[in-house]
Amino acid sequence: MCFTAVMYRQYVCNHLQAYERHTADCNRTNCAISHSHSGSDHDCRAICDQRLMPQRDLVTEASRYRCDTCLARQ
C-alpha cells in the first residue's frame, strides 16, 4: 500500500521540523491510490486497498543550529 513520507530536519536541540511531504507509490495494481492501479473492470472496493499505510517519519537533515523556538527563548 502507498504511504505518506514526511521529511524532518533535526536541530542540535533535538527538536524536529517537518519540511517536506510526499506520497510514496507502492506500484501495486490492487492499490486504489497507486498510479499502477488496475484500469480493468473489477470490484475495486472489495479487491483493492483503499487507504494509505501509516505515515512514515524520516529524519533526512541535521542542522548544527538550534530551532527557532529555542532561539526565541534566549
PQR file of N, CA, C, O and H, with PARSE charges and radii, in Angstrom:
ATOM      1  N   MET A   1       0.832  -1.180   0.000 -0.4000 1.5000
ATOM      2  CA  MET A   1       0.000   0.000   0.000 -0.0000 2.0000
ATOM      3  C   MET A   1       0.880   1.248   0.000  0.5500 1.7000
ATOM      4  O   MET A   1       2.008   1.233   0.492 -0.5500 1.4000
ATOM      5  N   CYS A   2       0.349   2.304  -0.551 -0.4000 1.5000
ATOM      6  CA  CYS A   2       1.057   3.582  -0.591 -0.0000 2.0000
ATOM      7  C   CYS A   2       1.105   4.179   0.816  0.5500 1.7000
ATOM      8  O   CYS A   2       0.333   3.795   1.694 -0.5500 1.4000
ATOM      9  H   CYS A   2      -0.567   2.316  -0.952  0.4000 1.0000
ATOM     10  N   PHE A   3       2.007   5.106   1.008 -0.4000 1.5000
ATOM     11  CA  PHE A   3       2.105   5.772   2.308 -0.0000 2.0000
ATOM     12  C   PHE A   3       2.606   7.194   2.118  0.5500 1.7000
ATOM     13  O   PHE A   3       3.163   7.537   1.076 -0.5500 1.4000
ATOM     14  H   PHE A   3       2.634   5.419   0.294  0.4000 1.0000
ATOM     15  N   THR A   4       2.400   8.011   3.134 -0.4000 1.5000
ATOM     16  CA  THR A   4       2.923   9.369   3.136 -0.0000 2.0000
ATOM     17  C   THR A   4       4.242   9.366   3.886  0.5500 1.7000
ATOM     18  O   THR A   4       4.330   8.869   5.009 -0.5500 1.4000
ATOM     19  H   THR A   4       1.947   7.732   3.981  0.4000 1.0000
ATOM     20  N   ALA A   5       5.266   9.925   3.258 -0.4000 1.5000
ATOM     21  CA  ALA A   5       6.581  10.074   3.892 -0.0000 2.0000
ATOM     22  C   ALA A   5       6.756  11.546   4.244  0.5500 1.7000
ATOM     23  O   ALA A   5       6.608  12.420   3.390 -0.5500 1.4000
ATOM     24  H   ALA A   5       5.195  10.329   2.346  0.4000 1.0000
ATOM     25  N   VAL A   6       7.074  11.811   5.507 -0.4000 1.5000
ATOM     26  CA  VAL A   6       7.311  13.177   5.962 -0.0000 2.0000
ATOM     27  C   VAL A   6       8.785  13.307   6.306  0.5500 1.7000
ATOM     28  O   VAL A   6       9.315  12.559   7.128 -0.5500 1.4000
ATOM     29  H   VAL A   6       7.195  11.101   6.201  0.4000 1.0000
ATOM     30  N   MET A   7       9.443  14.273   5.660 -0.4000 1.5000
ATOM     31  CA  MET A   7      10.864  14.508   5.890 -0.0000 2.0000
ATOM     32  C   MET A   7      11.030  15.570   6.972  0.5500 1.7000
ATOM     33  O   MET A   7      10.365  16.606   6.966 -0.5500 1.4000
ATOM     34  H   MET A   7       9.013  14.881   4.993  0.4000 1.0000
ATOM     35  N   TYR A   8      11.944  15.277   7.902 -0.4000 1.5000
ATOM     36  CA  TYR A   8      12.189  16.178   9.030 -0.0000 2.0000
ATOM     37  C   TYR A   8      13.640  16.634   9.062  0.5500 1.7000
ATOM     38  O   TYR A   8      14.554  15.932   8.629 -0.5500 1.4000
ATOM     39  H   TYR A   8      12.484  14.435   7.907  0.4000 1.0000
ATOM     40  N   ARG A   9      13.809  17.823   9.585 -0.4000 1.5000
ATOM     41  CA  ARG A   9      15.133  18.378   9.891 -0.0000 2.0000
ATOM     42  C   ARG A   9      15.275  18.312  11.412  0.5500 1.7000
ATOM     43  O   ARG A   9      14.394  18.775  12.135 -0.5500 1.4000
ATOM     44  H   ARG A   9      13.067  18.394   9.937  0.4000 1.0000
ATOM     45  N   GLN A  10      16.372  17.744  11.897 -0.4000 1.5000
ATOM     46  CA  GLN A  10      16.614  17.667  13.335 -0.0000 2.0000
ATOM     47  C   GLN A  10      17.676  18.695  13.708  0.5500 1.7000
ATOM     48  O   GLN A  10      18.758  18.745  13.124 -0.5500 1.4000
ATOM     49  H   GLN A  10      17.088  17.368  11.309  0.4000 1.0000
ATOM     50  N   TYR A  11      17.333  19.507  14.695 -0.4000 1.5000
ATOM     51  CA  TYR A  11      18.235  20.556  15.161 -0.0000 2.0000
ATOM     52  C   TYR A  11      19.099  20.044  16.302  0.5500 1.7000
ATOM     53  O   TYR A  11      18.825  18.992  16.879 -0.5500 1.4000
ATOM     54  H   TYR A  11      16.454  19.466  15.170  0.4000 1.0000
ATOM     55  N   VAL A  12      20.143  20.795  16.621 -0.4000 1.5000
ATOM     56  CA  VAL A  12      21.071  20.401  17.678 -0.0000 2.0000
ATOM     57  C   VAL A  12      20.359  20.318  19.037  0.5500 1.7000
ATOM     58  O   VAL A  12      20.816  19.607  19.931 -0.5500 1.4000
ATOM     59  H   VAL A  12      20.366  21.650  16.152  0.4000 1.0000
ATOM     60  N   CYS A  13      19.249  21.038  19.192 -0.4000 1.5000
ATOM     61  CA  CYS A  13      18.448  20.984  20.425 -0.0000 2.0000
ATOM     62  C   CYS A  13      17.528  19.758  20.447  0.5500 1.7000
ATOM     63  O   CYS A  13      16.769  19.566  21.397 -0.5500 1.4000
ATOM     64  H   CYS A  13      18.878  21.616  18.465  0.4000 1.0000
ATOM     65  N   ASN A  14      17.596  18.936  19.407 -0.4000 1.5000
ATOM     66  CA  ASN A  14      16.810  17.704  19.220 -0.0000 2.0000
ATOM     67  C   ASN A  14      15.363  17.926  18.802  0.5500 1.7000
ATOM     68  O   ASN A  14      14.610  16.958  18.697 -0.5500 1.4000
ATOM     69  H   ASN A  14      18.212  19.092  18.635  0.4000 1.0000
ATOM     70  N   HIS A  15      14.947  19.167  18.559 -0.4000 1.5000
ATOM     71  CA  HIS A  15      13.614  19.402  18.020 -0.0000 2.0000
ATOM     72  C   HIS A  15      13.606  19.047  16.538  0.5500 1.7000
ATOM     73  O   HIS A  15      14.624  19.138  15.851 -0.5500 1.4000
ATOM     74  H   HIS A  15      15.559  19.953  18.644  0.4000 1.0000
ATOM     75  N   LEU A  16      12.432  18.641  16.067 -0.4000 1.5000
ATOM     76  CA  LEU A  16      12.254  18.268  14.670 -0.0000 2.0000
ATOM     77  C   LEU A  16      11.335  19.267  13.980  0.5500 1.7000
ATOM     78  O   LEU A  16      10.409  19.800  14.590 -0.5500 1.4000
ATOM     79  H   LEU A  16      11.606  18.567  16.625  0.4000 1.0000
ATOM     80  N   GLN A  17      11.601  19.514  12.708 -0.4000 1.5000
ATOM     81  CA  GLN A  17      10.745  20.376  11.904 -0.0000 2.0000
ATOM     82  C   GLN A  17      10.466  19.667  10.585  0.5500 1.7000
ATOM     83  O   GLN A  17      11.387  19.318   9.846 -0.5500 1.4000
ATOM     84  H   GLN A  17      12.354  19.082  12.212  0.4000 1.0000
ATOM     85  N   ALA A  18       9.176  19.459  10.301 -0.4000 1.5000
ATOM     86  CA  ALA A  18       8.799  18.858   9.022 -0.0000 2.0000
ATOM     87  C   ALA A  18       9.007  19.898   7.927  0.5500 1.7000
ATOM     88  O   ALA A  18       8.602  21.051   8.071 -0.5500 1.4000
ATOM     89  H   ALA A  18       8.429  19.742  10.901  0.4000 1.0000
ATOM     90  N   TYR A  19       9.639  19.484   6.835 -0.4000 1.5000
ATOM     91  CA  TYR A  19       9.867  20.440   5.757 -0.0000 2.0000
ATOM     92  C   TYR A  19       9.394  19.931   4.395  0.5500 1.7000
ATOM     93  O   TYR A  19       9.385  20.687   3.423 -0.5500 1.4000
ATOM     94  H   TYR A  19       9.968  18.546   6.719  0.4000 1.0000
ATOM     95  N   GLU A  20       9.007  18.674   4.318 -0.4000 1.5000
ATOM     96  CA  GLU A  20       8.557  18.136   3.043 -0.0000 2.0000
ATOM     97  C   GLU A  20       7.660  16.931   3.289  0.5500 1.7000
ATOM     98  O   GLU A  20       7.835  16.204   4.266 -0.5500 1.4000
ATOM     99  H   GLU A  20       9.014  18.060   5.107  0.4000 1.0000
ATOM    100  N   ARG A  21       6.697  16.726   2.394 -0.4000 1.5000
ATOM    101  CA  ARG A  21       5.754  15.609   2.497 -0.0000 2.0000
ATOM    102  C   ARG A  21       5.533  15.045   1.097  0.5500 1.7000
ATOM    103  O   ARG A  21       5.300  15.792   0.148 -0.5500 1.4000
ATOM    104  H   ARG A  21       6.555  17.317   1.600  0.4000 1.0000
ATOM    105  N   HIS A  22       5.609  13.717   0.977 -0.4000 1.5000
ATOM    106  CA  HIS A  22       5.413  13.048  -0.312 -0.0000 2.0000
ATOM    107  C   HIS A  22       4.535  11.820  -0.113  0.5500 1.7000
ATOM    108  O   HIS A  22       4.557  11.192   0.946 -0.5500 1.4000
ATOM    109  H   HIS A  22       5.799  13.110   1.749  0.4000 1.0000
ATOM    110  N   THR A  23       3.770  11.488  -1.130 -0.4000 1.5000
ATOM    111  CA  THR A  23       3.076  10.211  -1.140 -0.0000 2.0000
ATOM    112  C   THR A  23       3.949   9.234  -1.915  0.5500 1.7000
ATOM    113  O   THR A  23       4.252   9.446  -3.090 -0.5500 1.4000
ATOM    114  H   THR A  23       3.752  11.998  -1.990  0.4000 1.0000
ATOM    115  N   ALA A  24       4.345   8.169  -1.243 -0.4000 1.5000
ATOM    116  CA  ALA A  24       5.171   7.132  -1.868 -0.0000 2.0000
ATOM    117  C   ALA A  24       4.248   6.102  -2.511  0.5500 1.7000
ATOM    118  O   ALA A  24       3.376   5.536  -1.851 -0.5500 1.4000
ATOM    119  H   ALA A  24       4.099   7.997  -0.289  0.4000 1.0000
ATOM    120  N   ASP A  25       4.448   5.869  -3.785 -0.4000 1.5000
ATOM    121  CA  ASP A  25       3.608   4.961  -4.560 -0.0000 2.0000
ATOM    122  C   ASP A  25       4.119   3.525  -4.415  0.5500 1.7000
ATOM    123  O   ASP A  25       5.302   3.260  -4.624 -0.5500 1.4000
ATOM    124  H   ASP A  25       5.156   6.328  -4.321  0.4000 1.0000
ATOM    125  N   CYS A  26       3.226   2.608  -4.058 -0.4000 1.5000
ATOM    126  CA  CYS A  26       3.604   1.200  -3.891 -0.0000 2.0000
ATOM    127  C   CYS A  26       3.673   0.459  -5.232  0.5500 1.7000
ATOM    128  O   CYS A  26       4.217  -0.642  -5.311 -0.5500 1.4000
ATOM    129  H   CYS A  26       2.265   2.824  -3.888  0.4000 1.0000
ATOM    130  N   ASN A  27       3.119   1.069  -6.278 -0.4000 1.5000
ATOM    131  CA  ASN A  27       3.118   0.485  -7.634 -0.0000 2.0000
ATOM    132  C   ASN A  27       2.388  -0.850  -7.724  0.5500 1.7000
ATOM    133  O   ASN A  27       2.709  -1.692  -8.562 -0.5500 1.4000
ATOM    134  H   ASN A  27       2.677   1.963  -6.214  0.4000 1.0000
ATOM    135  N   ARG A  28       1.406  -1.029  -6.853 -0.4000 1.5000
ATOM    136  CA  ARG A  28       0.621  -2.267  -6.887 -0.0000 2.0000
ATOM    137  C   ARG A  28      -0.671  -2.039  -7.668  0.5500 1.7000
ATOM    138  O   ARG A  28      -1.309  -0.994  -7.542 -0.5500 1.4000
ATOM    139  H   ARG A  28       1.145  -0.345  -6.172  0.4000 1.0000
ATOM    140  N   THR A  29      -1.040  -3.019  -8.467 -0.4000 1.5000
ATOM    141  CA  THR A  29      -2.269  -2.896  -9.263 -0.0000 2.0000
ATOM    142  C   THR A  29      -3.524  -3.007  -8.404  0.5500 1.7000
ATOM    143  O   THR A  29      -4.596  -2.569  -8.821 -0.5500 1.4000
ATOM    144  H   THR A  29      -0.521  -3.867  -8.570  0.4000 1.0000
ATOM    145  N   ASN A  30      -3.403  -3.593  -7.199 -0.4000 1.5000
ATOM    146  CA  ASN A  30      -4.570  -3.734  -6.322 -0.0000 2.0000
ATOM    147  C   ASN A  30      -4.596  -2.666  -5.222  0.5500 1.7000
ATOM    148  O   ASN A  30      -5.193  -2.878  -4.167 -0.5500 1.4000
ATOM    149  H   ASN A  30      -2.531  -3.948  -6.861  0.4000 1.0000
ATOM    150  N   CYS A  31      -3.956  -1.529  -5.467 -0.4000 1.5000
ATOM    151  CA  CYS A  31      -3.998  -0.389  -4.543 -0.0000 2.0000
ATOM    152  C   CYS A  31      -4.700   0.756  -5.266  0.5500 1.7000
ATOM    153  O   CYS A  31      -4.198   1.258  -6.271 -0.5500 1.4000
ATOM    154  H   CYS A  31      -3.472  -1.357  -6.324  0.4000 1.0000
ATOM    155  N   ALA A  32      -5.853   1.169  -4.761 -0.4000 1.5000
ATOM    156  CA  ALA A  32      -6.653   2.207  -5.413 -0.0000 2.0000
ATOM    157  C   ALA A  32      -5.943   3.554  -5.462  0.5500 1.7000
ATOM    158  O   ALA A  32      -6.295   4.399  -6.285 -0.5500 1.4000
ATOM    159  H   ALA A  32      -6.261   0.762  -3.944  0.4000 1.0000
ATOM    160  N   ILE A  33      -4.965   3.771  -4.611 -0.4000 1.5000
ATOM    161  CA  ILE A  33      -4.252   5.047  -4.541 -0.0000 2.0000
ATOM    162  C   ILE A  33      -3.077   5.085  -5.519  0.5500 1.7000
ATOM    163  O   ILE A  33      -2.665   6.164  -5.947 -0.5500 1.4000
ATOM    164  H   ILE A  33      -4.679   3.085  -3.942  0.4000 1.0000
ATOM    165  N   SER A  34      -2.546   3.942  -5.868 -0.4000 1.5000
ATOM    166  CA  SER A  34      -1.353   3.847  -6.716 -0.0000 2.0000
ATOM    167  C   SER A  34      -1.628   4.275  -8.161  0.5500 1.7000
ATOM    168  O   SER A  34      -2.728   4.089  -8.681 -0.5500 1.4000
ATOM    169  H   SER A  34      -2.881   3.066  -5.520  0.4000 1.0000
ATOM    170  N   HIS A  35      -0.611   4.848  -8.791 -0.4000 1.5000
ATOM    171  CA  HIS A  35      -0.703   5.163 -10.217 -0.0000 2.0000
ATOM    172  C   HIS A  35      -0.766   3.884 -11.056  0.5500 1.7000
ATOM    173  O   HIS A  35      -1.172   3.922 -12.218 -0.5500 1.4000
ATOM    174  H   HIS A  35       0.283   5.000  -8.369  0.4000 1.0000
ATOM    175  N   SER A  36      -0.369   2.765 -10.474 -0.4000 1.5000
ATOM    176  CA  SER A  36      -0.400   1.475 -11.174 -0.0000 2.0000
ATOM    177  C   SER A  36      -1.720   0.735 -10.981  0.5500 1.7000
ATOM    178  O   SER A  36      -1.855  -0.405 -11.425 -0.5500 1.4000
ATOM    179  H   SER A  36      -0.040   2.734  -9.530  0.4000 1.0000
ATOM    180  N   HIS A  37      -2.690   1.361 -10.329 -0.4000 1.5000
ATOM    181  CA  HIS A  37      -3.981   0.730 -10.067 -0.0000 2.0000
ATOM    182  C   HIS A  37      -4.597   0.230 -11.370  0.5500 1.7000
ATOM    183  O   HIS A  37      -4.585   0.922 -12.387 -0.5500 1.4000
ATOM    184  H   HIS A  37      -2.580   2.287  -9.968  0.4000 1.0000
ATOM    185  N   SER A  38      -5.124  -0.964 -11.317 -0.4000 1.5000
ATOM    186  CA  SER A  38      -5.707  -1.607 -12.495 -0.0000 2.0000
ATOM    187  C   SER A  38      -6.861  -0.782 -13.060  0.5500 1.7000
ATOM    188  O   SER A  38      -7.767  -0.371 -12.335 -0.5500 1.4000
ATOM    189  H   SER A  38      -5.134  -1.527 -10.491  0.4000 1.0000
ATOM    190  N   GLY A  39      -6.805  -0.553 -14.363 -0.4000 1.5000
ATOM    191  CA  GLY A  39      -7.878   0.172 -15.038 -0.0000 2.0000
ATOM    192  C   GLY A  39      -8.955  -0.755 -15.570  0.5500 1.7000
ATOM    193  O   GLY A  39      -9.963  -0.299 -16.111 -0.5500 1.4000
ATOM    194  H   GLY A  39      -6.069  -0.887 -14.951  0.4000 1.0000
ATOM    195  N   SER A  40      -8.743  -2.055 -15.420 -0.4000 1.5000
ATOM    196  CA  SER A  40      -9.729  -3.020 -15.919 -0.0000 2.0000
ATOM    197  C   SER A  40     -10.971  -3.010 -15.036  0.5500 1.7000
ATOM    198  O   SER A  40     -10.938  -2.539 -13.900 -0.5500 1.4000
ATOM    199  H   SER A  40      -7.924  -2.425 -14.981  0.4000 1.0000
ATOM    200  N   ASP A  41     -12.061  -3.535 -15.575 -0.4000 1.5000
ATOM    201  CA  ASP A  41     -13.320  -3.601 -14.844 -0.0000 2.0000
ATOM    202  C   ASP A  41     -13.172  -4.609 -13.705  0.5500 1.7000
ATOM    203  O   ASP A  41     -12.929  -5.792 -13.944 -0.5500 1.4000
ATOM    204  H   ASP A  41     -12.087  -3.918 -16.499  0.4000 1.0000
ATOM    205  N   HIS A  42     -13.319  -4.133 -12.465 -0.4000 1.5000
ATOM    206  CA  HIS A  42     -13.207  -5.013 -11.302 -0.0000 2.0000
ATOM    207  C   HIS A  42     -13.953  -4.385 -10.127  0.5500 1.7000
ATOM    208  O   HIS A  42     -14.289  -3.201 -10.156 -0.5500 1.4000
ATOM    209  H   HIS A  42     -13.517  -3.172 -12.271  0.4000 1.0000
ATOM    210  N   ASP A  43     -14.208  -5.179  -9.104 -0.4000 1.5000
ATOM    211  CA  ASP A  43     -14.885  -4.692  -7.896 -0.0000 2.0000
ATOM    212  C   ASP A  43     -13.832  -4.067  -6.981  0.5500 1.7000
ATOM    213  O   ASP A  43     -13.338  -4.708  -6.053 -0.5500 1.4000
ATOM    214  H   ASP A  43     -13.936  -6.141  -9.080  0.4000 1.0000
ATOM    215  N   CYS A  44     -13.503  -2.823  -7.255 -0.4000 1.5000
ATOM    216  CA  CYS A  44     -12.394  -2.146  -6.586 -0.0000 2.0000
ATOM    217  C   CYS A  44     -12.551  -2.123  -5.064  0.5500 1.7000
ATOM    218  O   CYS A  44     -11.593  -2.403  -4.343 -0.5500 1.4000
ATOM    219  H   CYS A  44     -13.904  -2.302  -8.009  0.4000 1.0000
ATOM    220  N   ARG A  45     -13.725  -1.799  -4.575 -0.4000 1.5000
ATOM    221  CA  ARG A  45     -13.925  -1.713  -3.120 -0.0000 2.0000
ATOM    222  C   ARG A  45     -13.687  -3.051  -2.425  0.5500 1.7000
ATOM    223  O   ARG A  45     -13.234  -3.082  -1.281 -0.5500 1.4000
ATOM    224  H   ARG A  45     -14.504  -1.571  -5.160  0.4000 1.0000
ATOM    225  N   ALA A  46     -13.985  -4.142  -3.097 -0.4000 1.5000
ATOM    226  CA  ALA A  46     -13.825  -5.471  -2.498 -0.0000 2.0000
ATOM    227  C   ALA A  46     -12.405  -6.013  -2.650  0.5500 1.7000
ATOM    228  O   ALA A  46     -11.932  -6.752  -1.787 -0.5500 1.4000
ATOM    229  H   ALA A  46     -14.354  -4.117  -4.026  0.4000 1.0000
ATOM    230  N   ILE A  47     -11.729  -5.658  -3.726 -0.4000 1.5000
ATOM    231  CA  ILE A  47     -10.437  -6.265  -4.048 -0.0000 2.0000
ATOM    232  C   ILE A  47      -9.243  -5.391  -3.678  0.5500 1.7000
ATOM    233  O   ILE A  47      -8.218  -5.898  -3.224 -0.5500 1.4000
ATOM    234  H   ILE A  47     -12.113  -5.057  -4.427  0.4000 1.0000
ATOM    235  N   CYS A  48      -9.371  -4.095  -3.869 -0.4000 1.5000
ATOM    236  CA  CYS A  48      -8.211  -3.199  -3.777 -0.0000 2.0000
ATOM    237  C   CYS A  48      -8.097  -2.506  -2.420  0.5500 1.7000
ATOM    238  O   CYS A  48      -9.098  -2.210  -1.767 -0.5500 1.4000
ATOM    239  H   CYS A  48     -10.204  -3.682  -4.238  0.4000 1.0000
ATOM    240  N   ASP A  49      -6.863  -2.257  -2.018 -0.4000 1.5000
ATOM    241  CA  ASP A  49      -6.609  -1.474  -0.805 -0.0000 2.0000
ATOM    242  C   ASP A  49      -7.084  -0.049  -1.056  0.5500 1.7000
ATOM    243  O   ASP A  49      -6.810   0.530  -2.107 -0.5500 1.4000
ATOM    244  H   ASP A  49      -6.050  -2.496  -2.549  0.4000 1.0000
ATOM    245  N   GLN A  50      -7.802   0.515  -0.078 -0.4000 1.5000
ATOM    246  CA  GLN A  50      -8.416   1.830  -0.247 -0.0000 2.0000
ATOM    247  C   GLN A  50      -7.755   2.920   0.593  0.5500 1.7000
ATOM    248  O   GLN A  50      -8.092   4.096   0.454 -0.5500 1.4000
ATOM    249  H   GLN A  50      -8.025   0.045   0.776  0.4000 1.0000
ATOM    250  N   ARG A  51      -6.830   2.546   1.451 -0.4000 1.5000
ATOM    251  CA  ARG A  51      -6.233   3.502   2.390 -0.0000 2.0000
ATOM    252  C   ARG A  51      -4.719   3.524   2.284  0.5500 1.7000
ATOM    253  O   ARG A  51      -4.086   2.581   1.809 -0.5500 1.4000
ATOM    254  H   ARG A  51      -6.556   1.591   1.564  0.4000 1.0000
ATOM    255  N   LEU A  52      -4.166   4.628   2.742 -0.4000 1.5000
ATOM    256  CA  LEU A  52      -2.715   4.727   2.868 -0.0000 2.0000
ATOM    257  C   LEU A  52      -2.254   3.943   4.089  0.5500 1.7000
ATOM    258  O   LEU A  52      -2.992   3.822   5.067 -0.5500 1.4000
ATOM    259  H   LEU A  52      -4.680   5.394   3.128  0.4000 1.0000
ATOM    260  N   MET A  53      -1.052   3.418   4.035 -0.4000 1.5000
ATOM    261  CA  MET A  53      -0.427   2.837   5.226 -0.0000 2.0000
ATOM    262  C   MET A  53      -0.118   3.981   6.185  0.5500 1.7000
ATOM    263  O   MET A  53      -0.188   5.142   5.783 -0.5500 1.4000
ATOM    264  H   MET A  53      -0.453   3.517   3.240  0.4000 1.0000
ATOM    265  N   PRO A  54       0.221   3.693   7.436 -0.5600 1.5000
ATOM    266  CA  PRO A  54       0.570   4.767   8.371  0.2800 2.0000
ATOM    267  C   PRO A  54       1.726   5.617   7.840  0.5500 1.7000
ATOM    268  O   PRO A  54       2.620   5.139   7.141 -0.5500 1.4000
ATOM    269  N   GLN A  55       1.667   6.871   8.197 -0.4000 1.5000
ATOM    270  CA  GLN A  55       2.710   7.826   7.805 -0.0000 2.0000
ATOM    271  C   GLN A  55       4.071   7.368   8.294  0.5500 1.7000
ATOM    272  O   GLN A  55       4.190   6.819   9.390 -0.5500 1.4000
ATOM    273  H   GLN A  55       0.941   7.259   8.765  0.4000 1.0000
ATOM    274  N   ARG A  56       5.096   7.591   7.487 -0.4000 1.5000
ATOM    275  CA  ARG A  56       6.475   7.282   7.886 -0.0000 2.0000
ATOM    276  C   ARG A  56       7.231   8.593   8.056  0.5500 1.7000
ATOM    277  O   ARG A  56       7.298   9.414   7.142 -0.5500 1.4000
ATOM    278  H   ARG A  56       4.999   8.037   6.597  0.4000 1.0000
ATOM    279  N   ASP A  57       7.791   8.769   9.234 -0.4000 1.5000
ATOM    280  CA  ASP A  57       8.554   9.971   9.551 -0.0000 2.0000
ATOM    281  C   ASP A  57      10.035   9.678   9.373  0.5500 1.7000
ATOM    282  O   ASP A  57      10.563   8.728   9.952 -0.5500 1.4000
ATOM    283  H   ASP A  57       7.737   8.102   9.977  0.4000 1.0000
ATOM    284  N   LEU A  58      10.702  10.498   8.570 -0.4000 1.5000
ATOM    285  CA  LEU A  58      12.106  10.271   8.246 -0.0000 2.0000
ATOM    286  C   LEU A  58      12.924  11.513   8.563  0.5500 1.7000
ATOM    287  O   LEU A  58      12.646  12.593   8.041 -0.5500 1.4000
ATOM    288  H   LEU A  58      10.273  11.270   8.101  0.4000 1.0000
ATOM    289  N   VAL A  59      13.930  11.364   9.413 -0.4000 1.5000
ATOM    290  CA  VAL A  59      14.860  12.465   9.666 -0.0000 2.0000
ATOM    291  C   VAL A  59      15.894  12.407   8.551  0.5500 1.7000
ATOM    292  O   VAL A  59      16.712  11.489   8.490 -0.5500 1.4000
ATOM    293  H   VAL A  59      14.156  10.487   9.836  0.4000 1.0000
ATOM    294  N   THR A  60      15.844  13.401   7.673 -0.4000 1.5000
ATOM    295  CA  THR A  60      16.708  13.385   6.496 -0.0000 2.0000
ATOM    296  C   THR A  60      17.724  14.520   6.479  0.5500 1.7000
ATOM    297  O   THR A  60      18.607  14.558   5.622 -0.5500 1.4000
ATOM    298  H   THR A  60      15.179  14.146   7.723  0.4000 1.0000
ATOM    299  N   GLU A  61      17.598  15.441   7.425 -0.4000 1.5000
ATOM    300  CA  GLU A  61      18.560  16.541   7.515 -0.0000 2.0000
ATOM    301  C   GLU A  61      18.925  16.767   8.969  0.5500 1.7000
ATOM    302  O   GLU A  61      18.100  16.589   9.864 -0.5500 1.4000
ATOM    303  H   GLU A  61      16.881  15.410   8.121  0.4000 1.0000
ATOM    304  N   ALA A  62      20.156  17.157   9.192 -0.4000 1.5000
ATOM    305  CA  ALA A  62      20.620  17.523  10.533 -0.0000 2.0000
ATOM    306  C   ALA A  62      21.158  18.948  10.469  0.5500 1.7000
ATOM    307  O   ALA A  62      21.964  19.289   9.604 -0.5500 1.4000
ATOM    308  H   ALA A  62      20.827  17.301   8.464  0.4000 1.0000
ATOM    309  N   SER A  63      20.695  19.767  11.399 -0.4000 1.5000
ATOM    310  CA  SER A  63      21.159  21.152  11.460 -0.0000 2.0000
ATOM    311  C   SER A  63      22.110  21.308  12.636  0.5500 1.7000
ATOM    312  O   SER A  63      21.917  20.688  13.682 -0.5500 1.4000
ATOM    313  H   SER A  63      20.040  19.490  12.103  0.4000 1.0000
ATOM    314  N   ARG A  64      23.117  22.117  12.470 -0.4000 1.5000
ATOM    315  CA  ARG A  64      24.047  22.359  13.580 -0.0000 2.0000
ATOM    316  C   ARG A  64      23.611  23.555  14.414  0.5500 1.7000
ATOM    317  O   ARG A  64      24.350  24.030  15.276 -0.5500 1.4000
ATOM    318  H   ARG A  64      23.274  22.620  11.621  0.4000 1.0000
ATOM    319  N   TYR A  65      22.393  24.036  14.143 -0.4000 1.5000
ATOM    320  CA  TYR A  65      21.838  25.178  14.869 -0.0000 2.0000
ATOM    321  C   TYR A  65      20.666  24.738  15.734  0.5500 1.7000
ATOM    322  O   TYR A  65      20.145  23.634  15.580 -0.5500 1.4000
ATOM    323  H   TYR A  65      21.794  23.650  13.442  0.4000 1.0000
ATOM    324  N   ARG A  66      20.258  25.618  16.650 -0.4000 1.5000
ATOM    325  CA  ARG A  66      19.052  25.375  17.433 -0.0000 2.0000
ATOM    326  C   ARG A  66      17.840  25.839  16.627  0.5500 1.7000
ATOM    327  O   ARG A  66      17.960  26.690  15.745 -0.5500 1.4000
ATOM    328  H   ARG A  66      20.682  26.515  16.776  0.4000 1.0000
ATOM    329  N   CYS A  67      16.689  25.282  16.932 -0.4000 1.5000
ATOM    330  CA  CYS A  67      15.469  25.640  16.210 -0.0000 2.0000
ATOM    331  C   CYS A  67      15.019  27.053  16.591  0.5500 1.7000
ATOM    332  O   CYS A  67      15.507  27.625  17.565 -0.5500 1.4000
ATOM    333  H   CYS A  67      16.591  24.590  17.648  0.4000 1.0000
ATOM    334  N   ASP A  68      14.089  27.607  15.818 -0.4000 1.5000
ATOM    335  CA  ASP A  68      13.592  28.963  16.063 -0.0000 2.0000
ATOM    336  C   ASP A  68      12.958  29.110  17.443  0.5500 1.7000
ATOM    337  O   ASP A  68      13.107  30.150  18.084 -0.5500 1.4000
ATOM    338  H   ASP A  68      13.692  27.142  15.027  0.4000 1.0000
ATOM    339  N   THR A  69      12.256  28.084  17.903 -0.4000 1.5000
ATOM    340  CA  THR A  69      11.616  28.141  19.220 -0.0000 2.0000
ATOM    341  C   THR A  69      12.663  28.287  20.318  0.5500 1.7000
ATOM    342  O   THR A  69      12.512  29.110  21.220 -0.5500 1.4000
ATOM    343  H   THR A  69      12.135  27.239  17.382  0.4000 1.0000
ATOM    344  N   CYS A  70      13.711  27.496  20.241 -0.4000 1.5000
ATOM    345  CA  CYS A  70      14.769  27.572  21.255 -0.0000 2.0000
ATOM    346  C   CYS A  70      15.546  28.888  21.152  0.5500 1.7000
ATOM    347  O   CYS A  70      15.944  29.452  22.172 -0.5500 1.4000
ATOM    348  H   CYS A  70      13.833  26.827  19.508  0.4000 1.0000
ATOM    349  N   LEU A  71      15.759  29.370  19.952 -0.4000 1.5000
ATOM    350  CA  LEU A  71      16.455  30.648  19.777 -0.0000 2.0000
ATOM    351  C   LEU A  71      15.644  31.800  20.364  0.5500 1.7000
ATOM    352  O   LEU A  71      16.212  32.748  20.906 -0.5500 1.4000
ATOM    353  H   LEU A  71      15.436  28.912  19.124  0.4000 1.0000
ATOM    354  N   ALA A  72      14.315  31.720  20.258 -0.4000 1.5000
ATOM    355  CA  ALA A  72      13.446  32.779  20.782 -0.0000 2.0000
ATOM    356  C   ALA A  72      13.440  32.813  22.307  0.5500 1.7000
ATOM    357  O   ALA A  72      13.130  33.847  22.897 -0.5500 1.4000
ATOM    358  H   ALA A  72      13.853  30.950  19.818  0.4000 1.0000
ATOM    359  N   ARG A  73      13.773  31.713  22.944 -0.4000 1.5000
ATOM    360  CA  ARG A  73      13.780  31.647  24.415 -0.0000 2.0000
ATOM    361  C   ARG A  73      15.009  32.298  25.030  0.5500 1.7000
ATOM    362  O   ARG A  73      15.060  32.479  26.246 -0.5500 1.4000
ATOM    363  H   ARG A  73      14.025  30.873  22.464  0.4000 1.0000
ATOM    364  N   GLN A  74      15.974  32.644  24.242 -0.4000 1.5000
ATOM    365  CA  GLN A  74      17.217  33.218  24.779 -0.0000 2.0000
ATOM    366  C   GLN A  74      16.982  34.597  25.339  0.5500 1.7000
ATOM    367  O   GLN A  74      17.915  35.231  25.832 -0.5500 1.4000
ATOM    368  H   GLN A  74      15.933  32.497  23.254  0.4000 1.0000
TER
END
